[in-house]
Amino acid sequence: QVQLVETGGGLVQAGGSLRLSCAASGRFFSINAMGWYRQAPGQQRELVAVATPGGSTTYADSVKGRFTISRDNAKNMVSLQMNRMKPEDTAVYYCHAVDNWGNGYWGQGTQVTVSS
């Protein structure tokens, strides 16, 4: 079992920045892919960014050039630096991790609101 605890989030004006962090704990050998998804009201949950232990990253087109994902493999942590934020970035952001057995886990979610 993997527990994911997210920190960060909140309210920011358009053009501003926020940083989200997520720490994994529990009983596992290793964490494979680790990243962030978001879900806006009435919308499906969508990938924001994901990082592999080797450092490969994938971003949604809508956040490329504005968001940066980073991992600390030793601490089983992942962070998302969000810059030049837009009102359409408003959503609940969820941390997601896949353990060495291929099981996926979700954090509780953190609200991010960007005012115009």
N, C-alpha and C positions, 0 to 999 in steps of 0.2 A: 504493500500500500504506500502511496505517495500523498503527502499533504502539501498543498501549495498555498502560501500566504502572500498576498499582494499588499503593497503599500504604494502610496502616491495617489494621484487622481485629484479631482476637485474642480474648481471653477477658474477659468482663465479667459481673458479677452482674446478676440481674434488677433492673430499675429504673435501671440505669446507662446510660452513654452511650459511643458510639464514633463515630469519624469516618473515613470512607473517602475517598480521593482517587484520581483517575485522570488521567493526562496522555497526550495523543495526540501522536505524532510520526510522521514519514515524509513521503512524497510525496503531497500532496493540495492542492487549492485551498482547500477549506473543509470544516468538519465541520457536518453538519446535526444531527439528533437525537443526543443523547448522554445516557446514563443507566445505570441499574443493574438487574440481574436477580439472582435468587438461586435456588439449587437445594438443597433439603434431601435427605437420604438417602431413596431410594425415591420421590422426588417429581419432578414435571416442573419444568423451569426456568420461573420466573414473573417477570413485570415487578414491580419495586419502585417505581421512579420514573424519569421521563424528562423532559428539558428541551430545548426548542428554542432556537436562537440568539436568537430574539426574546424569550425569557423565559417562554414558556408552559410550564407543568408539568403532569404527570399522575402521580398516585400510586395505588398499590394501596389498596383500602379498608382493608386490614389495617394499613397504616402511616400513614394520614392522621392528622395532628395530632401524630405522634411523630417522623416523619422529615422532613428538609428537604433538597431537592436544590438545588445552586447551580452556576452555570457562570461560568467566566472565558473569554470567547470569544477574547480577545487571546492567552491562553496555551494555548488548546485544552485546558482542564482542566474536570473536573466533580468535585464533592464531594457526599458524602451524610452529613449529620449525623443520627445515630440517637440519639434520647433515649427515656427510659422503656422501655428494651428488655425484651423478654419471651423466655422460653425458646423459644417458637415462632419467634423471629427467627433461631434457629440455622440456618446454611446456609453454603454457599460463595457468595460474592457476586462477580458478574461485571460488569465495566464493558463497555458496548456503545456503539459509535459508528457512524454512517452518514455516509459521505463525500458530496461533491457529486455523485458519479456514481451514488449510490444503493447502493453496496456497504456491507455490514455487517461489522463487525469485533468480535472479542471479546478481552477481557483474559484473563490466565491464571487468574484467580480468586483470591480471598482468603477464608480461613476466618474466620467469625464464630461464636463460641460464647457463648451466654448461659446461665449457670448459675442454677438456681432456689434 
